[in-house]
Amino acid sequence: MNAERQEVVEQLEKLLASSYTLYLKTHNYHWNVTGPMFTTLHNLFETQYTELALAVDELAERIRSLGARAPGSYSEFARLSGVAEDTGSPPAREMIENLVADQQAVVDIARDLVEAAEGIPDQATADLATRRLDVHEKNAWMLRSHLE
């Protein structure tokens, strides 16, 4: 594998690990949210983690399509992720703030992937990263709207 393609694979791995960590964090918050916004947030978090569950599969399959092994363990994800896990259950507002920051982190990672993929060029990966970027920007907006 040439160096340019390897860079794309490494960016895909980071996006996969970050997306999986965000999936797990969002699922944790879905299970543990409390307070007056419970129903709204419980449902919003479910919508977002369900979408992420499908996304991680697509990302892993793109890595495989490029001829590399897709990372698939917690230790690999922890090493590669740009999103930190949360083992606690913060108050609902803090959950939202954390997820907004994490969605933005994933947007930034997706942007880096778009740039790397366009440089080869690898249109399929650039398209996948652009679609992920769009989803995470929308998710961040929906979460931020609960903070106003």
CYANA upper distance limits for C-alpha pairs under 8 A (distance plus 0.5 A):
  1 MET  CA      5 ARG  CA      6.86
  1 MET  CA      6 GLN  CA      6.79
  2 ASN  CA      6 GLN  CA      6.64
  3 ALA  CA      7 GLU  CA      6.71
  4 GLU  CA      8 VAL  CA      7.04
  4 GLU  CA    116 ALA  CA      8.19
  4 GLU  CA    119 GLY  CA      8.49
  4 GLU  CA    120 ILE  CA      6.88
  5 ARG  CA      9 VAL  CA      6.77
  5 ARG  CA    120 ILE  CA      7.68
  6 GLN  CA     10 GLU  CA      6.64
  7 GLU  CA     11 GLN  CA      6.71
  7 GLU  CA    116 ALA  CA      7.42
  8 VAL  CA     12 LEU  CA      6.62
  8 VAL  CA    113 LEU  CA      7.00
  8 VAL  CA    116 ALA  CA      6.22
  8 VAL  CA    117 ALA  CA      6.37
  9 VAL  CA     13 GLU  CA      6.62
  9 VAL  CA     63 ILE  CA      6.63
  9 VAL  CA     66 LEU  CA      7.90
  9 VAL  CA     68 ALA  CA      7.75
 10 GLU  CA     14 LYS  CA      6.80
 11 GLN  CA     15 LEU  CA      6.71
 11 GLN  CA    109 ILE  CA      7.91
 11 GLN  CA    112 ASP  CA      7.73
 11 GLN  CA    113 LEU  CA      5.92
 11 GLN  CA    116 ALA  CA      8.33
 12 LEU  CA     16 LEU  CA      6.52
 12 LEU  CA     59 LEU  CA      7.36
 12 LEU  CA     63 ILE  CA      7.17
 12 LEU  CA    113 LEU  CA      7.23
 13 GLU  CA     17 ALA  CA      6.55
 13 GLU  CA     60 ALA  CA      8.35
 13 GLU  CA     63 ILE  CA      7.94
 13 GLU  CA     70 ALA  CA      7.55
 13 GLU  CA     71 PRO  CA      7.32
 13 GLU  CA     80 LEU  CA      7.49
 14 LYS  CA     18 SER  CA      6.46
 14 LYS  CA     80 LEU  CA      5.69
 14 LYS  CA     81 SER  CA      6.07
 14 LYS  CA     82 GLY  CA      7.51
 14 LYS  CA    109 ILE  CA      7.84
 15 LEU  CA     19 SER  CA      6.40
 15 LEU  CA     59 LEU  CA      8.23
 15 LEU  CA     81 SER  CA      7.85
 15 LEU  CA    106 VAL  CA      7.34
 15 LEU  CA    109 ILE  CA      6.63
 15 LEU  CA    110 ALA  CA      7.03
 16 LEU  CA     20 TYR  CA      6.58
 16 LEU  CA     56 VAL  CA      6.26
 16 LEU  CA     59 LEU  CA      6.34
 16 LEU  CA     60 ALA  CA      7.21
 16 LEU  CA     77 PHE  CA      8.48
 16 LEU  CA     81 SER  CA      8.40
 17 ALA  CA     21 THR  CA      6.61
 17 ALA  CA     71 PRO  CA      8.28
 17 ALA  CA     76 GLU  CA      8.14
 17 ALA  CA     77 PHE  CA      5.02
 17 ALA  CA     78 ALA  CA      7.81
 17 ALA  CA     80 LEU  CA      6.32
 17 ALA  CA     81 SER  CA      5.26
 17 ALA  CA     82 GLY  CA      8.23
 18 SER  CA     22 LEU  CA      6.54
 18 SER  CA     77 PHE  CA      7.73
 18 SER  CA     80 LEU  CA      7.83
 18 SER  CA     81 SER  CA      4.79
 18 SER  CA     82 GLY  CA      5.87
 18 SER  CA     83 VAL  CA      5.77
 18 SER  CA    106 VAL  CA      7.07
 19 SER  CA     23 TYR  CA      6.51
 19 SER  CA     52 LEU  CA      7.13
 19 SER  CA     55 ALA  CA      8.24
 19 SER  CA     56 VAL  CA      6.95
 19 SER  CA     81 SER  CA      8.48
 19 SER  CA    106 VAL  CA      7.57
 20 TYR  CA     24 LEU  CA      6.72
 20 TYR  CA     52 LEU  CA      7.76
 20 TYR  CA     53 ALA  CA      8.13
 20 TYR  CA     56 VAL  CA      6.79
 20 TYR  CA     77 PHE  CA      8.00
 21 THR  CA     25 LYS  CA      6.60
 21 THR  CA     77 PHE  CA      7.64
 21 THR  CA     78 ALA  CA      8.34
 21 THR  CA     81 SER  CA      7.49
 21 THR  CA     83 VAL  CA      6.82
 21 THR  CA     84 ALA  CA      7.69
 21 THR  CA     85 GLU  CA      6.76
 22 LEU  CA     26 THR  CA      6.41
 22 LEU  CA     49 TYR  CA      8.41
 22 LEU  CA     52 LEU  CA      8.42
 22 LEU  CA     83 VAL  CA      7.06
 22 LEU  CA     85 GLU  CA      8.11
 22 LEU  CA     99 LEU  CA      8.35
 22 LEU  CA    102 ASP  CA      7.46
 22 LEU  CA    103 GLN  CA      8.39
 23 TYR  CA     27 HIS  CA      6.58
 23 TYR  CA     48 GLN  CA      8.32
 23 TYR  CA     49 TYR  CA      5.52
 23 TYR  CA     50 THR  CA      8.50
 23 TYR  CA     52 LEU  CA      6.15
 23 TYR  CA     53 ALA  CA      7.21
 24 LEU  CA     28 ASN  CA      6.62
 24 LEU  CA     49 TYR  CA      8.12
 24 LEU  CA     85 GLU  CA      8.32
 25 LYS  CA     29 TYR  CA      6.75
 25 LYS  CA     85 GLU  CA      6.63
 25 LYS  CA     86 ASP  CA      6.71
 26 THR  CA     30 HIS  CA      6.59
 26 THR  CA     45 PHE  CA      6.35
 26 THR  CA     46 GLU  CA      8.22
 26 THR  CA     48 GLN  CA      7.85
 26 THR  CA     49 TYR  CA      6.34
 26 THR  CA     99 LEU  CA      7.92
 27 HIS  CA     31 TRP  CA      6.82
 27 HIS  CA     45 PHE  CA      7.35
 27 HIS  CA     46 GLU  CA      7.44
 27 HIS  CA     49 TYR  CA      6.47
 28 ASN  CA     32 ASN  CA      6.71
 28 ASN  CA     89 SER  CA      8.39
 29 TYR  CA     33 VAL  CA      5.95
 29 TYR  CA     42 HIS  CA      8.38
 29 TYR  CA     45 PHE  CA      7.66
 29 TYR  CA     89 SER  CA      7.39
 29 TYR  CA     95 MET  CA      7.30
 30 HIS  CA     41 LEU  CA      7.75
 30 HIS  CA     42 HIS  CA      5.45
 30 HIS  CA     43 ASN  CA      8.15
 30 HIS  CA     45 PHE  CA      5.83
 30 HIS  CA     46 GLU  CA      6.76
 31 TRP  CA     42 HIS  CA      7.93
 32 ASN  CA     89 SER  CA      6.71
 33 VAL  CA     38 PHE  CA      6.61
 33 VAL  CA     41 LEU  CA      7.81
 33 VAL  CA     42 HIS  CA      7.17
 33 VAL  CA     89 SER  CA      7.88
 33 VAL  CA     91 PRO  CA      7.83
 33 VAL  CA     92 ALA  CA      6.41
 34 THR  CA     38 PHE  CA      5.68
 34 THR  CA     91 PRO  CA      7.87
 34 THR  CA     92 ALA  CA      6.98
 35 GLY  CA     92 ALA  CA      7.42
 37 MET  CA     41 LEU  CA      6.44
 37 MET  CA     92 ALA  CA      8.17
 38 PHE  CA     42 HIS  CA      6.19
 39 THR  CA     43 ASN  CA      6.60
 40 THR  CA     44 LEU  CA      6.62
 41 LEU  CA     45 PHE  CA      6.31
 42 HIS  CA     46 GLU  CA      6.74
 43 ASN  CA     47 THR  CA      6.76
 44 LEU  CA     48 GLN  CA      6.78
 45 PHE  CA     49 TYR  CA      6.57
 46 GLU  CA     50 THR  CA      6.44
 47 THR  CA     51 GLU  CA      6.86
 48 GLN  CA     52 LEU  CA      6.79
 48 GLN  CA    139 ASN  CA      7.82
 49 TYR  CA     53 ALA  CA      6.64
 50 THR  CA     54 LEU  CA      7.33
 51 GLU  CA     55 ALA  CA      6.82
 52 LEU  CA     56 VAL  CA      6.65
 53 ALA  CA     57 ASP  CA      7.48
 54 LEU  CA     58 GLU  CA      7.15
 55 ALA  CA     59 LEU  CA      6.71
 55 ALA  CA    132 ARG  CA      8.49
 56 VAL  CA     60 ALA  CA      6.60
 57 ASP  CA     61 GLU  CA      6.60
 58 GLU  CA     62 ARG  CA      6.72
 59 LEU  CA     63 ILE  CA      6.95
 59 LEU  CA    128 LEU  CA      8.48
 60 ALA  CA     64 ARG  CA      6.88
 60 ALA  CA     70 ALA  CA      5.89
 60 ALA  CA     71 PRO  CA      8.21
 61 GLU  CA     65 SER  CA      6.58
 61 GLU  CA     70 ALA  CA      8.12
 62 ARG  CA     66 LEU  CA      6.88
 62 ARG  CA    125 THR  CA      7.80
 63 ILE  CA     67 GLY  CA      7.25
 63 ILE  CA     68 ALA  CA      6.20
 63 ILE  CA     69 ARG  CA      7.27
 63 ILE  CA     70 ALA  CA      6.29
 64 ARG  CA     68 ALA  CA      5.66
 64 ARG  CA     69 ARG  CA      6.38
 64 ARG  CA     70 ALA  CA      6.70
 71 PRO  CA     76 GLU  CA      6.68
 71 PRO  CA     77 PHE  CA      7.66
 72 GLY  CA     76 GLU  CA      7.28
 72 GLY  CA     77 PHE  CA      7.63
 73 SER  CA     77 PHE  CA      6.65
 74 TYR  CA     78 ALA  CA      6.45
 75 SER  CA     79 ARG  CA      6.74
 76 GLU  CA     80 LEU  CA      6.63
 77 PHE  CA     81 SER  CA      6.02
 78 ALA  CA     84 ALA  CA      8.31
 82 GLY  CA    105 ALA  CA      7.13
 82 GLY  CA    106 VAL  CA      7.80
 82 GLY  CA    109 ILE  CA      8.23
 83 VAL  CA    102 ASP  CA      6.34
 83 VAL  CA    105 ALA  CA      7.37
 83 VAL  CA    106 VAL  CA      8.12
 89 SER  CA     95 MET  CA      8.42
 90 PRO  CA     94 GLU  CA      6.44
 90 PRO  CA     95 MET  CA      6.51
 91 PRO  CA     95 MET  CA      6.77
 92 ALA  CA     96 ILE  CA      6.85
 93 ARG  CA     97 GLU  CA      6.76
 93 ARG  CA    147 LEU  CA      7.72
 94 GLU  CA     98 ASN  CA      6.47
 95 MET  CA     99 LEU  CA      6.66
 96 ILE  CA    100 VAL  CA      6.60
 96 ILE  CA    143 LEU  CA      6.55
 96 ILE  CA    144 ARG  CA      7.84
 96 ILE  CA    146 HIS  CA      8.17
 96 ILE  CA    147 LEU  CA      8.15
 97 GLU  CA    101 ALA  CA      6.84
 97 GLU  CA    143 LEU  CA      8.44
 97 GLU  CA    144 ARG  CA      8.10
 97 GLU  CA    147 LEU  CA      8.45
 98 ASN  CA    102 ASP  CA      6.69
 99 LEU  CA    103 GLN  CA      6.41
 99 LEU  CA    140 ALA  CA      7.97
 99 LEU  CA    143 LEU  CA      7.97
100 VAL  CA    104 GLN  CA      6.76
100 VAL  CA    139 ASN  CA      8.38
100 VAL  CA    140 ALA  CA      5.46
100 VAL  CA    141 TRP  CA      8.40
100 VAL  CA    143 LEU  CA      6.70
100 VAL  CA    144 ARG  CA      7.02
101 ALA  CA    105 ALA  CA      6.71
101 ALA  CA    140 ALA  CA      8.41
102 ASP  CA    106 VAL  CA      6.77
103 GLN  CA    107 VAL  CA      6.76
103 GLN  CA    136 HIS  CA      5.90
103 GLN  CA    137 GLU  CA      7.48
103 GLN  CA    139 ASN  CA      7.42
103 GLN  CA    140 ALA  CA      6.09
104 GLN  CA    108 ASP  CA      6.78
104 GLN  CA    136 HIS  CA      7.59
104 GLN  CA    137 GLU  CA      7.51
104 GLN  CA    140 ALA  CA      7.31
105 ALA  CA    109 ILE  CA      6.83
106 VAL  CA    110 ALA  CA      6.54
106 VAL  CA    133 LEU  CA      7.94
106 VAL  CA    136 HIS  CA      7.38
107 VAL  CA    111 ARG  CA      6.67
107 VAL  CA    132 ARG  CA      8.10
107 VAL  CA    133 LEU  CA      5.47
107 VAL  CA    134 ASP  CA      8.45
107 VAL  CA    136 HIS  CA      6.46
107 VAL  CA    137 GLU  CA      7.08
108 ASP  CA    112 ASP  CA      6.87
108 ASP  CA    133 LEU  CA      8.50
109 ILE  CA    113 LEU  CA      6.83
110 ALA  CA    114 VAL  CA      6.70
110 ALA  CA    129 ALA  CA      5.71
110 ALA  CA    130 THR  CA      7.44
110 ALA  CA    132 ARG  CA      7.20
110 ALA  CA    133 LEU  CA      6.07
111 ARG  CA    115 GLU  CA      6.82
111 ARG  CA    129 ALA  CA      7.66
111 ARG  CA    130 THR  CA      7.91
111 ARG  CA    133 LEU  CA      7.41
112 ASP  CA    116 ALA  CA      6.76
113 LEU  CA    117 ALA  CA      6.46
113 LEU  CA    125 THR  CA      8.40
113 LEU  CA    126 ALA  CA      7.43
113 LEU  CA    129 ALA  CA      6.77
114 VAL  CA    118 GLU  CA      6.47
114 VAL  CA    125 THR  CA      7.83
114 VAL  CA    126 ALA  CA      5.11
114 VAL  CA    127 ASP  CA      8.13
114 VAL  CA    129 ALA  CA      6.17
114 VAL  CA    130 THR  CA      7.00
115 GLU  CA    119 GLY  CA      6.72
115 GLU  CA    126 ALA  CA      8.08
116 ALA  CA    120 ILE  CA      7.47
117 ALA  CA    121 PRO  CA      6.16
117 ALA  CA    122 ASP  CA      5.40
117 ALA  CA    123 GLN  CA      7.29
117 ALA  CA    125 THR  CA      6.51
117 ALA  CA    126 ALA  CA      5.68
118 GLU  CA    122 ASP  CA      6.30
118 GLU  CA    123 GLN  CA      7.02
118 GLU  CA    126 ALA  CA      6.57
122 ASP  CA    126 ALA  CA      6.74
123 GLN  CA    127 ASP  CA      6.43
124 ALA  CA    128 LEU  CA      6.75
125 THR  CA    129 ALA  CA      6.60
126 ALA  CA    130 THR  CA      6.55
127 ASP  CA    131 ARG  CA      6.67
128 LEU  CA    132 ARG  CA      6.78
129 ALA  CA    133 LEU  CA      6.55
130 THR  CA    134 ASP  CA      6.77
131 ARG  CA    135 VAL  CA      6.88
132 ARG  CA    136 HIS  CA      6.73
133 LEU  CA    137 GLU  CA      6.64
134 ASP  CA    138 LYS  CA      6.76
135 VAL  CA    139 ASN  CA      6.63
136 HIS  CA    140 ALA  CA      6.54
137 GLU  CA    141 TRP  CA      6.78
138 LYS  CA    142 MET  CA      6.75
139 ASN  CA    143 LEU  CA      6.68
140 ALA  CA    144 ARG  CA      6.46
141 TRP  CA    145 SER  CA      6.67
142 MET  CA    146 HIS  CA      7.70
143 LEU  CA    147 LEU  CA      7.88
144 ARG  CA    148 GLU  CA      7.63
